[in-house]
Amino acid sequence: MLEKSRTEIDEIDTKIVELLAQRLELCRKIGEFKKKNNLPIQNKEREKQIIKDQVRKLKELGFDDQKFVQELFEVIMKKAREVQK
């Protein structure tokens, strides 16, 4: 039971990293577009909406932890802005 659960967690962790890499690649492309079109890197309203949406989604999945989602996506979006620059 414990080993099986740990193996499943390891597989999920790998998927998370793969998805983050995909997200960062898209952010890099968006950054190139923004530079070419003189658009600002940060869109605070969009970031707020993303956090709000993800808090809602996690709550729908049975986990009501707004602070966790907010902190997680703040880190993700900070890295996205770095990649876009």
C-alpha positions in Angstrom: 0.0 0.0 0.0 2.6 2.6 1.1 5.1 1.7 -1.7 2.3 1.7 -4.3 1.1 5.1 -3.2 4.6 6.5 -3.2 5.1 5.2 -6.8 1.9 6.9 -7.8 3.0 10.1 -6.2 6.4 9.9 -8.0 4.5 9.4 -11.3 2.3 12.4 -10.6 5.4 14.5 -9.7 6.9 13.7 -13.0 3.8 14.7 -14.8 3.7 18.0 -12.9 7.3 18.8 -13.9 6.5 17.9 -17.5 3.4 20.2 -17.5 5.4 23.0 -15.9 8.0 22.7 -18.7 5.2 22.8 -21.3 3.8 25.9 -19.6 7.2 27.6 -19.5 7.7 26.9 -23.2 4.4 28.6 -24.0 5.4 31.5 -21.7 8.6 31.9 -23.7 6.7 32.1 -26.9 4.2 34.6 -25.4 7.2 36.7 -24.2 8.6 36.8 -27.8 5.2 37.9 -29.0 4.9 40.6 -26.3 8.4 41.9 -27.1 7.7 42.2 -30.8 4.4 43.9 -30.1 5.5 46.2 -27.3 3.2 44.6 -24.8 3.8 44.6 -21.1 5.0 41.3 -19.6 2.7 41.4 -16.5 -1.1 41.5 -16.7 -2.2 41.7 -13.1 -5.8 41.3 -13.9 -5.2 38.1 -15.8 -3.1 36.8 -12.9 -5.8 37.5 -10.4 -8.4 35.8 -12.6 -6.1 32.7 -13.0 -5.7 32.4 -9.2 -9.4 32.9 -8.7 -10.2 30.2 -11.3 -7.7 27.7 -9.9 -9.0 28.2 -6.3 -12.5 27.4 -7.5 -11.3 24.3 -9.4 -9.4 23.0 -6.4 -12.5 23.6 -4.2 -14.6 21.7 -6.8 -12.2 18.8 -6.3 -12.8 18.8 -2.6 -9.8 20.8 -1.4 -10.6 24.2 0.0 -7.1 25.8 0.4 -7.1 29.2 -1.2 -3.7 30.2 0.4 -2.0 27.1 -1.1 -3.3 27.7 -4.6 -2.5 31.4 -4.4 1.1 30.8 -3.3 1.6 28.1 -5.8 0.4 30.1 -8.8 2.2 33.3 -7.6 5.4 31.2 -7.8 4.5 29.8 -11.2 3.5 33.2 -12.6 6.7 34.8 -11.2 8.7 32.2 -13.1 6.6 32.8 -16.2 7.4 36.5 -16.1 11.1 35.7 -15.8 10.9 33.4 -18.8 9.0 36.1 -20.8 11.7 38.8 -20.2 
